[in-house]
Amino acid sequence: MKNVVIVESPAKCKTIEKYLGSGDYSVVSSKGHIRDLATSGKYGLGIDIENDFKPNYQIISGKKKEVSYLKKLVESADHVYLATDPDREGETISWHLYDELAIPDSKYDRVVFNEITKDIVLKALENPRRIDMNLVHSGETRRFLDRIIGFRLSKLMQSKTGGKSAGRVQSVALKLIVDREREILAFVPKEYWTIEAVFKDFTAVLDTYHGKEVEINNEDEADVILGRLTNSFKITSIEEKEKNRSAKEVFKTSTLQQLASSKLGFPASKTMKIAQKLYEGIDVGTESAGLITYMRTDSTRISDEFIKSAFGFIKEKHGEEYIGYVKKSKKTENVQDAHEGIRPTSVNRTPESIKKYLSNDEYKLYKLIYIRALASLMADAKFLSTTINLDNNEYIFKATGSVLTFDGYLKVYSEYEDQEDAILPDLKNYKGDLLSKEINKLQHFTKPPARYTESSLIKELESLGIGRPSTYATILGTIKEREYVTLEDKKFVPTEIGFETTDKLQEFFSSIVNVKYTASMEDDLDKIAEEKADYHKVLSDFYEEFSPLVDAAFKNMEKKPAEETGETCPECGNPLVIRKGKFGEFVACSNYPTCKYIKKEKKETIVVCKCPKCGGDIVEKPTRKGKVFWGCANYPKCKYASWYKPTGDICDKCGDLIVNKNGVLICPTCDQNEK
C-alpha cells in the first residue's frame, strides 16, 4: 500500500500529490478537526473537572464516514505522514488523528511545511518529527478554557440578560468597544485657537513666544496676539535635514488583516478566507502551487532563500541602489516564531504575471502581500526635510516641508502608503523681511477618541496581548453575529445588549474579564507550549477562581424582566411577553408555568417563483432549527427544495431553476456551471 499523507484541507491534496507522485503517495484530507469535546457531563462541558480535567472527545457529527475511511486507509498504509497546519491547532489535529485512528508509533511521522511548493514539501518529508505534546497540551488548554468560560458564562447571560454568549477573548474585545463608546459619550469638547501667516508660496503657524509653546484658549486671547503682530516677518533660521524612512516588515496575520481592511475594504474574515486559498494552492498555467506562505503567524522572519532571490530580483528590475536590508524584528511577547511571516512563495511570480488565474479579490490580496514582502527588502526612501522659523515681534512662526529625494521602497509601495511633497521656497539667500499676505485666527475643538474599526481593534487587541491574530476574524464575527455591536461607517458601535452584557460581566467577573488577566492567560499558554508550565495546574488555578464567581452570579445577578408586548393573554388575562427559546424568540404568557399559552405567529408566505416540476409556488421555509431553505408549497406531493434562493430563471440545458449561490448564479443540476 502507498504512503498516506493526511492534510487538513481538501484543496491541498491535488497540489501535494502532484509533488510527491500518486504512485507512491496518497494525499487525503481530514477536512479540519475530526473530533471535539462532547457536550455531556457536568454543565455539558465534556470535561471531567474532578478527574484532572480529563476530556471526553467524540467524533464530530457528520464525520463518522470520513473517520472510518481514514482508519481503513491507515491500516493498509505502509507509513502515515500527519501534515496538518504548522501551528498549535494543526498540531492538536494531528494528535487527534493519531489517537482516534490508532496509528502505531512506528508507522507515523509528523511533517510541517510553511508553504506548499515542491521543494518545501519534499524537504519536509525528509525531516519528519514526532507530535509535539507540549503544543498539543497548549492547544487543548486553550480549548478547555474557552469551553468552560464560554459554556458557563453564555448560560448565565442567556438566563439573566438579553445576551446570547460570552467568551474568554470575545467579552474583553466587547469591553474595549463599550469603554471607548463611554469615553465618547462623556467627552466634552475643548475650544482652542491657532494663528497662521499666509505667504505667497507657503503658510507658517504660530509656534512659540519667548521660547514657550503658545496655547490660545479663546478668541479674545487670539485677538490680543493679532494686535501685537505686523505683516513683516524676519527669517531667524532655516534647517535642512536628510531623513530616511524604512519599509515595514513583511506581514504577519494581524498586520495583513489591518491593511487589507484599510486599503482594500476587506473584513478580517474575508481576508483570511482568501489568504487560505492562496496558501493552499491555485492552478497557474501548467502548475498548481501555493502562492503565499502560511497565513496564520505572529512572525515577521523570512527565509534566507527568499531574501537572496528577492535581492536578485530587485537588482535586475530596479537597479542595485534599490537593494535594501533585512529588518531586525522587534521582539514582542506572545510571538510564535515557528514559521515565517506572510510572503509570496516565489518573487518571480509577480501579481501581473498570474492575474488572469485569480479572481479580482484574490489578485488584490496577493498583490498586497507580494508588494509588502518585496518592499520590505528594498532601500530606504530619502527625504529632504526643511523647517523655516520666522520672527514677528518675538512670536515665532514655523513652516515645515518635506521633499522626496530618493523613492527607495516607495517605488513599488507608494499606492499603499500616503506621501505628498510639501515644497517650501528656497529662502537661504533671501535679504530683508518677508511680508505676509494675511494673518488668520482659526477656531478648533478637541475631538473625542475615534470608535474602533476592524483594523484599529485588531491592532489594539494585539498590542494588549489578547488572543491570537489567527482568532481575531472569528472574535469580530461573533460580536457582530450576537448583535452586541453594529457597524456605522465601518466603525463598531455597541448596542444596548452589548452595554448590558459588558456591565453584568464587570459586576461579577471583573477580576477575570479584563485585559490584564486575559493577556496573562496567553502567557500561560505560551509557557505550556515551551514546557515551562504544567497545563493541569494552569487549568486548576483558573477554575478555583472562576467557579465561585459563576456560582455567585447565578445566585445574585438580577434577572432582566421579559419585555411586554402590550397584549394580554386570551386565556388568563396576564400580560404577554417576549421569551427566548431554542429556535428564537416567541410570545407567551407572563404567568408561566401556571398558564402555558403561546401565541402562534402567522408568518407571511414569501413566494419567489413557480416550481419547475409541478407549477406550484416556490416559497421560503424554515427547518426545525430555524435555517431557511426554498421548497415547493405542494410538498409532500412535490419535493423540490434548495438551500439557495431560486431566481426564477430556468436552465436552458436541463430545465432546473437557476439559484443564487453566494452571489454566483448557477444551475444546481448541470455540474454547478455559472450562468
C-alpha positions as CSV (number, residue, x, y, z in Angstrom):
1,M,0.0,0.0,0.0
2,K,1.1,3.6,-0.6
3,N,2.3,6.0,2.0
4,V,-0.6,8.1,3.2
5,V,-0.2,11.9,3.8
6,I,-3.1,13.4,5.8
7,V,-3.6,17.2,5.5
8,E,-6.5,19.4,6.8
9,S,-7.9,20.9,3.7
10,P,-9.0,19.0,0.5
11,A,-7.7,22.0,-1.6
12,K,-4.1,20.9,-0.7
13,C,-4.5,17.3,-1.8
14,K,-4.2,17.8,-5.5
15,T,-1.2,20.1,-5.4
16,I,0.8,18.0,-2.9
17,E,0.0,14.7,-4.6
18,K,1.5,16.2,-7.8
19,Y,4.7,17.0,-6.0
20,L,5.0,13.5,-4.3
21,G,3.8,11.3,-7.2
22,S,0.5,9.5,-6.9
23,G,2.3,6.2,-7.4
24,D,4.0,6.3,-4.1
25,Y,1.8,8.6,-2.0
26,S,-1.9,9.0,-1.4
27,V,-2.8,12.5,-0.1
28,V,-6.1,12.7,1.8
29,S,-7.8,15.3,3.9
30,S,-9.3,15.2,7.4
31,K,-11.4,18.2,6.4
32,G,-10.3,20.0,9.6
33,H,-11.0,18.7,13.0
34,I,-12.3,15.1,13.2
35,R,-13.4,15.3,16.9
36,D,-14.3,17.7,19.6
37,L,-15.3,17.8,23.2
38,A,-18.7,16.2,23.9
39,T,-21.5,18.3,25.4
40,S,-22.2,15.7,28.2
41,G,-21.2,15.6,31.8
42,K,-21.3,18.4,34.4
43,Y,-22.5,21.7,32.8
44,G,-22.3,20.0,29.4
45,L,-18.6,20.8,29.3
46,G,-17.3,17.4,28.1
47,I,-14.6,17.8,30.6
48,D,-14.3,15.8,33.9
49,I,-13.1,18.7,36.1
50,E,-12.9,16.5,39.2
51,N,-10.8,14.0,37.4
52,D,-7.8,16.2,36.5
53,F,-9.8,17.9,33.6
54,K,-10.0,14.7,31.6
55,P,-11.6,15.4,28.3
56,N,-14.4,13.4,26.7
57,Y,-13.8,13.6,23.0
58,Q,-16.3,12.4,20.4
59,I,-16.2,12.3,16.6
60,I,-17.8,15.5,15.1
61,S,-21.3,15.0,13.8
62,G,-21.3,14.0,10.1
63,K,-17.6,12.8,10.1
64,K,-18.0,9.2,11.1
65,K,-17.8,8.0,7.5
66,E,-14.7,10.2,7.0
67,V,-13.0,8.8,10.1
68,S,-14.0,5.2,9.1
69,Y,-12.4,5.8,5.6
70,L,-9.2,7.2,7.1
71,K,-9.0,4.3,9.5
72,K,-9.1,1.8,6.7
73,L,-6.6,3.8,4.7
74,V,-4.2,4.0,7.7
75,E,-4.5,0.3,8.5
76,S,-3.4,-0.7,5.0
77,A,-0.8,2.0,4.6
78,D,3.0,1.4,4.7
79,H,3.5,4.7,6.5
80,V,1.4,7.7,7.6
81,Y,2.6,11.3,7.4
82,L,0.5,13.8,9.5
83,A,0.8,17.0,7.6
84,T,-1.7,19.3,9.2
85,D,-1.1,23.1,9.5
86,P,2.1,24.3,11.2
87,D,0.6,25.8,14.4
88,R,-0.8,24.7,17.7
89,E,-4.2,23.9,16.3
90,G,-2.6,21.9,13.5
91,E,-0.5,20.0,16.0
92,T,-3.7,19.3,18.0
93,I,-5.5,18.0,14.9
94,S,-2.5,15.7,14.1
95,W,-2.7,14.3,17.7
96,H,-6.5,13.7,17.4
97,L,-5.8,11.8,14.1
98,Y,-3.0,9.8,15.7
99,D,-5.2,8.9,18.7
100,E,-8.6,8.3,17.0
101,L,-7.1,6.4,14.1
102,A,-4.9,4.3,16.5
103,I,-1.8,4.8,14.4
104,P,1.2,2.8,15.7
105,D,4.2,4.9,16.8
106,S,6.4,3.0,14.4
107,K,4.1,3.8,11.5
108,Y,3.7,7.6,11.6
109,D,5.7,10.8,11.3
110,R,4.7,14.5,11.8
111,V,5.7,16.8,8.9
112,V,5.2,20.6,8.6
113,F,5.7,23.0,5.8
114,N,5.2,26.7,5.8
115,E,4.5,26.9,2.1
116,I,3.0,24.5,-0.4
117,T,5.8,24.4,-3.0
118,K,7.5,21.2,-4.3
119,D,10.9,21.9,-2.7
120,I,9.5,22.7,0.7
121,V,7.1,19.7,0.7
122,L,9.8,17.3,-0.3
123,K,12.2,18.8,2.3
124,A,9.5,18.4,5.0
125,L,9.2,14.7,4.3
126,E,13.0,14.3,4.5
127,N,12.9,15.9,8.0
128,P,10.0,14.4,9.9
129,R,9.5,14.5,13.7
130,R,7.2,13.3,16.4
131,I,4.0,15.0,17.5
132,D,5.0,17.8,19.9
133,M,2.8,17.1,23.0
134,N,3.7,20.5,24.6
135,L,2.0,22.2,21.7
136,V,-0.9,19.8,21.9
137,H,-1.4,20.5,25.6
138,S,-1.3,24.2,25.0
139,G,-3.9,23.8,22.3
140,E,-6.1,21.6,24.5
141,T,-5.8,24.0,27.4
142,R,-7.0,26.9,25.2
143,R,-9.9,24.7,24.1
144,F,-10.8,23.7,27.7
145,L,-10.6,27.3,28.9
146,D,-12.8,28.5,26.0
147,R,-15.3,25.7,26.6
148,I,-15.5,26.3,30.4
149,I,-15.8,30.1,30.2
150,G,-18.0,30.1,27.1
151,F,-20.5,27.5,28.2
152,R,-20.9,28.7,31.8
153,L,-21.0,32.4,31.1
154,S,-23.1,32.0,28.0
155,K,-25.7,30.1,30.0
156,L,-25.6,32.8,32.6
157,M,-26.1,35.6,30.1
158,Q,-29.0,33.8,28.4
159,S,-30.8,33.2,31.7
160,K,-30.2,36.6,33.3
161,T,-29.8,39.1,30.4
162,G,-30.6,39.7,26.8
163,G,-27.1,38.5,25.8
164,K,-26.6,35.3,23.8
165,S,-23.0,34.4,24.7
166,A,-19.8,35.4,26.5
167,G,-16.2,34.2,26.0
168,R,-12.6,34.5,27.1
169,V,-11.5,36.9,24.5
170,Q,-14.8,37.9,22.9
171,S,-16.0,39.6,26.1
172,V,-12.8,41.6,26.5
173,A,-12.9,42.7,22.9
174,L,-16.5,43.9,23.5
175,K,-15.5,45.6,26.7
176,L,-12.9,47.7,24.8
177,I,-15.6,48.8,22.4
178,V,-18.0,49.6,25.2
179,D,-15.4,51.5,27.2
180,R,-14.4,53.5,24.1
181,E,-18.1,54.4,23.5
182,R,-18.5,55.6,27.1
183,E,-15.4,57.8,26.6
184,I,-17.0,59.3,23.5
185,L,-20.3,59.9,25.3
186,A,-18.6,61.5,28.3
187,F,-16.3,63.7,26.1
188,V,-16.6,67.5,26.5
189,P,-15.0,69.3,23.5
190,K,-12.4,71.9,24.5
191,E,-12.0,75.1,22.4
192,Y,-8.6,76.2,21.2
193,W,-7.3,78.6,18.5
194,T,-4.3,78.7,16.2
195,I,-2.9,81.6,14.2
196,E,-1.3,81.2,10.8
197,A,0.5,83.6,8.4
198,V,-0.1,83.1,4.7
199,F,2.7,84.0,2.3
200,K,2.9,83.8,-1.4
201,D,4.3,80.2,-1.6
202,F,3.7,78.7,1.9
203,T,1.9,79.0,5.2
204,A,3.5,79.3,8.7
205,V,1.9,78.6,12.0
206,L,2.5,80.4,15.3
207,D,4.6,78.1,17.5
208,T,6.3,79.8,20.4
209,Y,6.6,83.1,22.3
210,H,9.7,83.8,24.4
211,G,10.7,80.1,23.9
212,K,7.4,78.7,25.3
213,E,4.7,76.9,23.3
214,V,1.7,79.2,22.6
215,E,-1.7,78.0,23.9
216,I,-4.7,80.0,22.8
217,N,-7.9,79.1,24.6
218,N,-10.4,81.5,23.2
219,E,-11.0,84.2,20.6
220,D,-10.2,87.1,23.0
221,E,-6.7,85.7,23.5
222,A,-6.3,85.2,19.8
223,D,-7.2,88.9,19.2
224,V,-4.7,90.1,21.8
225,I,-1.9,88.3,19.9
226,L,-3.1,89.5,16.5
227,G,-3.0,93.1,17.8
228,R,0.7,92.6,18.5
229,L,1.6,91.3,15.1
230,T,2.6,93.1,11.9
231,N,2.7,91.7,8.4
232,S,6.5,91.9,8.4
233,F,8.5,88.7,9.4
234,K,12.2,88.1,9.8
235,I,13.7,84.7,8.9
236,T,15.6,83.5,12.0
237,S,16.7,80.1,10.8
238,I,16.4,77.6,8.0
239,E,17.1,74.0,8.9
240,E,17.5,71.2,6.3
241,K,17.9,67.6,7.3
242,E,18.2,64.4,5.3
243,K,15.7,61.9,6.7
244,N,15.3,58.2,5.8
245,R,12.1,56.2,6.0
246,S,12.4,52.4,6.1
247,A,9.9,50.0,4.7
248,K,7.7,48.0,7.1
249,E,8.4,44.3,7.7
250,V,6.5,41.5,5.9
251,F,3.0,40.9,7.0
252,K,2.0,38.8,10.0
253,T,-1.6,37.8,10.4
254,S,-2.7,40.9,12.3
255,T,-1.0,43.5,10.1
256,L,-2.3,41.7,7.0
257,Q,-5.9,42.0,8.4
258,Q,-5.3,45.6,9.3
259,L,-4.0,46.8,5.9
260,A,-6.5,44.7,3.9
261,S,-9.2,46.4,5.9
262,S,-8.0,49.9,5.5
263,K,-6.7,49.7,1.9
264,L,-8.9,47.0,0.3
265,G,-12.0,47.3,2.5
266,F,-11.9,43.6,3.3
267,P,-13.4,42.4,6.6
268,A,-10.9,40.2,8.6
269,S,-12.9,37.1,7.8
270,K,-12.8,37.7,4.1
271,T,-9.0,38.4,4.2
272,M,-8.4,35.1,6.0
273,K,-10.6,33.1,3.6
274,I,-8.8,34.5,0.5
275,A,-5.4,34.0,2.1
276,Q,-6.2,30.4,2.9
277,K,-7.0,29.8,-0.7
278,L,-3.8,31.5,-1.9
279,Y,-1.8,29.3,0.6
280,E,-3.4,26.0,-0.3
281,G,-2.7,26.2,-4.0
282,I,-4.1,27.6,-7.2
283,D,-3.6,26.4,-10.8
284,V,-1.4,29.0,-12.5
285,G,-0.9,27.8,-16.1
286,T,0.9,24.5,-16.2
287,E,1.4,24.1,-12.5
288,S,-0.5,24.1,-9.3
289,A,1.2,25.9,-6.4
290,G,0.7,27.6,-3.1
291,L,1.2,31.3,-3.8
292,I,1.9,32.5,-0.3
293,T,3.4,31.1,2.9
294,Y,1.2,30.1,5.9
295,M,-1.1,33.0,6.7
296,R,-1.6,32.3,10.5
297,T,1.7,33.6,12.0
298,D,2.9,36.0,14.6
299,S,6.4,36.1,13.0
300,T,8.0,38.5,10.5
301,R,11.0,36.4,9.9
302,I,11.8,35.5,6.2
303,S,13.9,32.7,4.8
304,D,17.4,33.2,3.5
305,E,16.4,31.7,0.2
306,F,13.7,34.2,-0.3
307,I,15.9,37.1,0.7
308,K,18.6,36.0,-1.8
309,S,16.1,35.7,-4.6
310,A,14.4,39.0,-3.8
311,F,17.7,40.9,-3.8
312,G,18.5,39.4,-7.2
313,F,15.0,40.4,-8.5
314,I,15.3,44.0,-7.1
315,K,18.7,44.5,-8.7
316,E,17.5,43.2,-12.1
317,K,14.2,45.1,-12.0
318,H,15.0,48.3,-10.3
319,G,18.8,48.7,-10.0
320,E,21.4,47.9,-7.3
321,E,20.8,51.1,-5.4
322,Y,17.3,49.8,-4.6
323,I,18.6,46.7,-2.7
324,G,17.8,47.1,0.9
325,Y,18.5,45.1,4.0
326,V,16.8,42.6,6.3
327,K,14.8,44.3,9.1
328,K,15.5,43.3,12.6
329,S,12.3,42.1,14.2
330,K,11.2,43.8,17.3
331,K,10.7,41.0,19.8
332,T,7.4,41.2,21.5
333,E,5.6,39.0,24.0
334,N,3.4,36.2,22.7
335,V,5.2,35.8,19.4
336,Q,5.3,32.3,18.0
337,D,8.3,32.2,15.7
338,A,7.8,28.7,14.5
339,H,7.5,29.8,10.9
340,E,7.9,32.8,8.6
341,G,6.0,35.9,8.0
342,I,3.5,36.1,5.1
343,R,5.2,36.4,1.8
344,P,4.9,35.1,-1.8
345,T,6.4,31.6,-2.3
346,S,8.3,33.0,-5.4
347,V,9.4,36.5,-6.0
348,N,9.3,35.8,-9.7
349,R,5.6,35.1,-9.6
350,T,4.6,38.7,-9.9
351,P,1.0,39.8,-9.4
352,E,0.6,40.8,-13.1
353,S,2.0,37.6,-14.3
354,I,-0.7,35.5,-12.6
355,K,-3.6,38.0,-12.6
356,K,-5.5,36.0,-15.2
357,Y,-5.6,33.0,-12.9
358,L,-7.0,34.9,-9.9
359,S,-10.4,36.4,-9.0
360,N,-10.4,40.1,-8.6
361,D,-10.2,39.9,-4.8
362,E,-7.6,37.2,-4.9
363,Y,-5.4,39.4,-7.1
364,K,-5.8,42.4,-4.8
365,L,-4.8,40.5,-1.7
366,Y,-1.9,38.6,-3.4
367,K,-0.6,41.9,-4.8
368,L,-0.7,43.5,-1.3
369,I,1.2,40.5,0.1
370,Y,3.7,40.5,-2.7
371,I,4.4,44.2,-2.8
372,R,4.8,44.3,1.0
373,A,7.3,41.5,1.0
374,L,9.3,43.0,-1.9
375,A,9.3,46.5,-0.4
376,S,10.5,45.1,3.0
377,L,13.8,44.2,1.3
378,M,14.2,47.4,-0.6
379,A,16.3,50.5,0.2
380,D,15.1,53.3,2.5
381,A,13.2,56.2,0.9
382,K,15.1,59.5,1.4
383,F,13.6,62.9,2.1
384,L,14.9,66.4,2.5
385,S,13.1,67.9,5.4
386,T,13.1,71.7,5.7
387,T,12.0,73.9,8.7
388,I,11.8,77.7,8.4
389,N,11.4,79.8,11.6
390,L,10.1,83.4,11.3
391,D,10.0,86.1,14.0
392,N,7.2,88.6,14.3
393,N,7.6,90.8,17.5
394,E,9.1,87.7,19.3
395,Y,6.3,85.5,18.2
396,I,8.0,82.6,16.3
397,F,6.1,81.1,13.4
398,K,7.1,77.8,11.9
399,A,6.8,76.3,8.4
400,T,7.8,72.8,7.5
401,G,8.2,70.9,4.3
402,S,9.4,67.6,3.1
403,V,10.6,66.6,-0.4
404,L,11.2,63.0,-1.6
405,T,14.8,62.8,-3.0
406,F,15.0,59.1,-3.5
407,D,12.0,56.8,-3.7
408,G,13.6,53.6,-2.5
409,Y,10.9,51.1,-1.4
410,L,8.2,53.6,-2.3
411,K,9.0,52.8,-6.0
412,V,6.8,49.7,-5.5
413,Y,4.8,50.5,-2.3
414,S,3.6,54.1,-2.9
415,E,-0.1,53.1,-3.6
416,Y,-0.3,51.6,-0.1
417,E,1.5,54.5,1.8
418,D,0.4,58.1,1.6
419,Q,3.1,60.5,0.7
420,E,2.9,64.0,-0.7
421,D,5.7,66.5,-1.1
422,A,5.3,69.8,0.9
423,I,7.6,72.1,-1.0
424,L,9.0,75.3,0.6
425,P,10.6,78.1,-1.4
426,D,14.4,78.4,-1.3
427,L,14.9,81.3,1.1
428,K,18.5,80.7,2.2
429,N,19.8,83.8,0.3
430,Y,16.8,85.9,0.9
431,K,17.6,89.5,2.1
432,G,15.2,91.6,4.2
433,D,11.9,90.9,5.7
434,L,9.1,88.7,4.4
435,L,5.7,90.3,4.0
436,S,2.7,88.1,4.7
437,K,-0.4,88.3,2.5
438,E,-2.7,87.8,5.6
439,I,-2.6,86.6,9.2
440,N,-5.6,84.5,10.2
441,K,-7.0,83.2,13.5
442,L,-8.6,79.7,13.4
443,Q,-11.0,78.2,15.9
444,H,-10.8,74.5,16.7
445,F,-12.3,72.0,19.1
446,T,-10.7,68.9,20.5
447,K,-12.3,65.7,19.3
448,P,-13.3,62.5,21.2
449,P,-11.3,59.3,20.7
450,A,-12.3,57.5,17.5
451,R,-14.5,54.5,17.5
452,Y,-12.8,51.2,16.7
453,T,-12.7,49.9,13.2
454,E,-11.9,46.3,12.5
455,S,-8.4,47.4,11.7
456,S,-7.8,49.5,14.8
457,L,-9.5,46.9,17.1
458,I,-7.2,44.2,15.8
459,K,-4.2,46.4,16.4
460,E,-5.4,47.2,19.9
461,L,-6.0,43.5,20.8
462,E,-2.6,42.6,19.5
463,S,-0.8,45.4,21.4
464,L,-2.5,44.3,24.6
465,G,-1.5,40.7,24.1
466,I,-5.1,39.5,24.0
467,G,-6.0,36.4,21.9
468,R,-4.1,35.3,18.9
469,P,-4.1,37.1,15.5
470,S,-5.5,33.9,13.8
471,T,-8.6,34.1,16.0
472,Y,-9.4,37.8,15.5
473,A,-11.6,37.3,12.5
474,T,-13.8,34.8,14.4
475,I,-13.9,37.1,17.5
476,L,-15.1,40.1,15.5
477,G,-17.6,38.0,13.6
478,T,-19.1,36.6,16.9
479,I,-19.7,40.0,18.5
480,K,-21.4,41.2,15.3
481,E,-23.5,38.0,15.0
482,R,-24.6,38.2,18.6
483,E,-25.8,41.7,17.9
484,Y,-23.5,43.2,20.6
485,V,-22.3,45.7,18.1
486,T,-23.4,47.3,14.9
487,L,-21.2,48.9,12.2
488,E,-21.7,52.6,11.4
489,D,-19.3,54.0,8.8
490,K,-17.3,50.8,9.3
491,K,-16.9,51.6,13.0
492,F,-18.1,49.5,15.9
493,V,-20.9,50.9,18.0
494,P,-22.1,48.8,21.0
495,T,-25.9,48.0,21.1
496,E,-28.0,48.1,24.3
497,I,-27.4,44.4,24.7
498,G,-23.7,45.0,24.3
499,F,-23.7,47.5,27.1
500,E,-25.8,45.3,29.3
501,T,-23.7,42.2,28.8
502,T,-20.5,44.1,29.5
503,D,-21.9,45.7,32.6
504,K,-23.1,42.5,34.1
505,L,-19.8,40.7,33.4
506,Q,-17.9,43.5,35.0
507,E,-20.2,43.5,38.0
508,F,-19.5,39.8,38.7
509,F,-16.3,38.9,36.8
510,S,-14.1,42.0,36.7
511,S,-11.2,40.0,38.1
512,I,-11.3,37.6,35.1
513,V,-12.9,39.5,32.2
514,N,-10.2,42.2,31.8
515,V,-7.2,42.9,29.7
516,K,-4.5,42.0,32.2
517,Y,-6.0,38.6,33.1
518,T,-6.7,37.6,29.5
519,A,-3.2,38.6,28.4
520,S,-1.6,36.7,31.3
521,M,-3.6,33.6,30.2
522,E,-2.0,33.9,26.8
523,D,1.4,33.9,28.6
524,D,0.4,30.7,30.4
525,L,-0.5,29.0,27.1
526,D,2.9,30.0,25.7
527,K,4.6,28.6,28.8
528,I,2.8,25.3,28.4
529,A,3.9,25.1,24.7
530,E,7.5,25.7,25.9
531,E,7.2,23.1,28.7
532,K,7.6,25.9,31.3
533,A,4.2,25.4,32.9
534,D,2.0,22.4,33.8
535,Y,-1.3,22.6,31.9
536,H,-3.2,20.8,34.7
537,K,-2.0,23.5,37.2
538,V,-3.0,26.3,34.9
539,L,-6.5,24.9,34.5
540,S,-6.8,24.1,38.2
541,D,-5.7,27.6,39.3
542,F,-8.1,29.2,36.8
543,Y,-11.1,27.0,37.8
544,E,-10.6,27.6,41.6
545,E,-11.0,31.3,40.9
546,F,-13.7,31.1,38.2
547,S,-16.1,28.6,39.7
548,P,-17.1,30.5,42.8
549,L,-17.7,33.7,40.7
550,V,-20.1,31.8,38.4
551,D,-22.0,30.3,41.4
552,A,-22.3,33.7,43.0
553,A,-23.5,35.3,39.7
554,F,-26.2,32.7,39.1
555,K,-27.4,33.3,42.7
556,N,-27.1,37.1,42.9
557,M,-27.4,38.5,39.4
558,E,-30.7,40.2,38.9
559,K,-32.7,38.7,36.0
560,K,-33.8,41.0,33.3
561,P,-37.6,41.1,33.2
562,A,-39.2,39.8,30.0
563,E,-40.3,42.6,27.6
564,E,-44.1,43.0,27.5
565,T,-45.8,43.2,24.0
566,G,-48.7,45.4,25.2
567,E,-51.2,42.5,24.6
568,T,-52.9,40.4,27.2
569,C,-53.2,36.6,27.4
570,P,-56.5,35.4,25.9
571,E,-56.6,32.5,28.5
572,C,-55.8,34.2,31.8
573,G,-55.6,38.0,31.2
574,N,-52.0,38.4,32.2
575,P,-49.6,40.4,30.0
576,L,-48.0,38.6,27.1
577,V,-44.2,38.8,27.0
578,I,-41.3,38.1,24.5
579,R,-39.4,35.0,25.5
580,K,-36.4,33.3,24.0
581,G,-36.4,29.6,23.0
582,K,-34.2,27.1,21.2
583,F,-35.4,28.3,17.8
584,G,-35.5,32.1,18.6
585,E,-38.0,34.5,20.2
586,F,-41.7,33.7,20.7
587,V,-44.6,35.4,22.5
588,A,-46.0,33.7,25.6
589,C,-47.9,34.4,28.8
590,S,-46.0,36.1,31.6
591,N,-47.8,33.8,34.1
592,Y,-45.9,30.7,33.0
593,P,-45.8,27.9,34.3
594,T,-49.4,28.4,35.7
595,C,-50.5,29.5,32.2
596,K,-48.8,27.8,29.3
597,Y,-50.3,29.9,26.5
598,I,-48.0,30.5,23.5
599,K,-49.1,32.8,20.7
600,K,-48.9,31.2,17.3
601,E,-47.4,33.7,14.8
602,K,-48.8,33.7,11.4
603,K,-45.8,34.2,9.1
604,E,-46.3,35.7,5.7
605,T,-45.6,33.2,2.9
606,I,-42.9,34.6,0.6
607,V,-43.3,33.3,-2.9
608,V,-40.2,33.6,-5.1
609,C,-41.2,31.9,-8.3
610,K,-43.0,28.9,-9.8
611,C,-41.9,25.3,-9.3
612,P,-40.3,23.8,-12.5
613,K,-41.6,20.3,-11.6
614,C,-45.3,20.9,-10.8
615,G,-46.0,24.6,-11.4
616,G,-46.7,25.3,-7.7
617,D,-45.3,28.2,-5.7
618,I,-41.7,28.0,-4.5
619,V,-41.7,29.6,-1.1
620,E,-39.3,30.4,1.7
621,K,-39.4,27.8,4.5
622,P,-37.7,27.3,7.9
623,T,-36.2,24.0,9.1
624,R,-36.9,22.8,12.6
625,K,-33.7,24.5,13.7
626,G,-34.6,27.8,12.0
627,K,-32.4,27.6,9.0
628,V,-34.0,28.9,5.8
629,F,-34.5,26.9,2.6
630,W,-36.7,27.2,-0.5
631,G,-39.2,24.5,-1.4
632,C,-42.4,23.8,-3.2
633,A,-45.7,24.7,-1.5
634,N,-47.2,21.4,-2.8
635,Y,-44.9,19.3,-0.5
636,P,-45.1,16.3,0.0
637,K,-46.6,15.7,-3.5
638,C,-43.7,17.7,-4.9
639,K,-40.4,17.5,-3.2
640,Y,-38.4,20.3,-4.9
641,A,-36.1,22.0,-2.4
642,S,-33.0,24.2,-2.5
643,W,-30.6,25.7,0.1
644,Y,-30.1,28.6,-2.3
645,K,-32.7,31.1,-3.4
646,P,-34.0,30.4,-6.9
647,T,-34.0,33.4,-9.2
648,G,-37.0,32.3,-11.3
649,D,-34.9,31.7,-14.4
650,I,-34.8,28.3,-16.0
651,C,-31.6,26.5,-17.1
652,D,-31.9,26.0,-20.9
653,K,-30.0,22.7,-20.6
654,C,-31.9,20.8,-18.1
655,G,-35.0,22.8,-17.1
656,D,-33.9,23.2,-13.4
657,L,-34.2,26.6,-11.6
658,I,-31.1,28.8,-11.6
659,V,-30.2,29.7,-8.0
660,N,-28.1,32.4,-6.3
661,K,-25.2,30.6,-4.5
662,N,-23.3,33.2,-2.5
663,G,-23.6,35.8,-5.3
664,V,-23.0,33.4,-8.2
665,L,-25.9,32.3,-10.4
666,I,-25.7,28.6,-11.0
667,C,-27.7,25.6,-12.1
668,P,-27.5,23.0,-9.3
669,T,-28.1,20.2,-11.8
670,C,-25.6,21.0,-14.6
671,D,-22.4,20.5,-12.6
672,Q,-23.0,23.8,-10.9
673,N,-21.9,25.7,-14.0
674,E,-22.0,29.5,-13.7
675,K,-24.7,31.2,-15.8
